[in-house]
Amino acid sequence: MTSRRRFTEDQKIAILNQATKMGITAVLREHNLSYSVFARWKQQLIKNEPSNQSYTKTRSELKHLYEENMRLKQIIADMALELNKKEDELKKVKR
């Protein structure tokens, strides 16, 4: 049976910051942590933070990425429709 690991507050903050840069799943695997431990640390350390700017920034970044994703999907859909029209025209010409 393995002994329980203990992390200092600085180590926890470093892991949380690393997770925002690299992605949560990758960091959890690297440090062999469960998501529940990660979520608990995040909640504890957010309470200790005087401002919650990193969460707000992340949320606005997600909104921006979501909007950009929707715009790109629309462009792809328009291109697919255009391609279908051109294929139909080519079939008519070949007949």
N, C-alpha and C positions, 0 to 999 in steps of 0.2 A: 504494500500500500504506500502510495506516495504522500509525502508531507505537504501540507497546505502552503501555497506560496503567498507571500505578502508583498504588496506593492506600496511604495511611498506615494504620497499625493502628487509629487512631481512626476513620478513614473506614470501614474494614471493619466495625468494631464497630457504627457507626451504621447501616450497610446491613443487618447481621444483625438489629439491633433493629427496624429499619423492617420487615423481612420478617416478624417475629413479629407485628407490629401489622397490617400491610396484606395480608400473604400473600406467599408466596415468588414466585409467578409474576409478580405485578404489579411487584414490586421488581426482579426480574431484567430485565423488559422496560424498566422506567424507566431502569435503569443500564446496559442493554445488556450483561448478563453471562450466562455460561452456568451451568447448574446445577452442573457439575463444579467451577467456580471457587468458587461459593457453598459447596458441600459441603466443599471443601478449607479455605476460610477458617474455616468453622464448626468443623471438626475441630481446626485449629490453635489457634483461640482458646478452645475448650473445654479443651484441654490447659493453656492458660495461666491459665484461671480457677481460683481456689482451690477454689470449690465449684461443684457442678453443679446448683444449685437451680432455675435457669430451665428446664432439661430436665425435671426432676421435676415442676415445676409444670405445664408444658405437657402432660406425660403424664397427670397427674391431671385436668387440664381436658378432655383428649380423652376420658378414661374417663367423666367426668361428662356430656359432650355425647353420647357414645354411648348411655349409659343413658337420658338424656332422650329421645333420638331413638327408642329402642326403645319407651319408654313412650308417646310420641305416636303411633307407628305402631300400637300396640295399641289406642289410643283410636279411631283412624280405622277400624281393622278392625271394632271393636265397633259403631261408628256405621253402617258400611256394612251389616253384618248386620241391624241394627235397621231400617234403611231398606228393605232387601229384604223383611223380614217385613211391614212396613207396606204395601209395594207389593203383595205377595201378598194381604194382607187386602183391600185396595181392589179388586183384580181379582175376588175372590170376591164382594164386595158388589155390584159392577156386574153380575154375571151373574144 
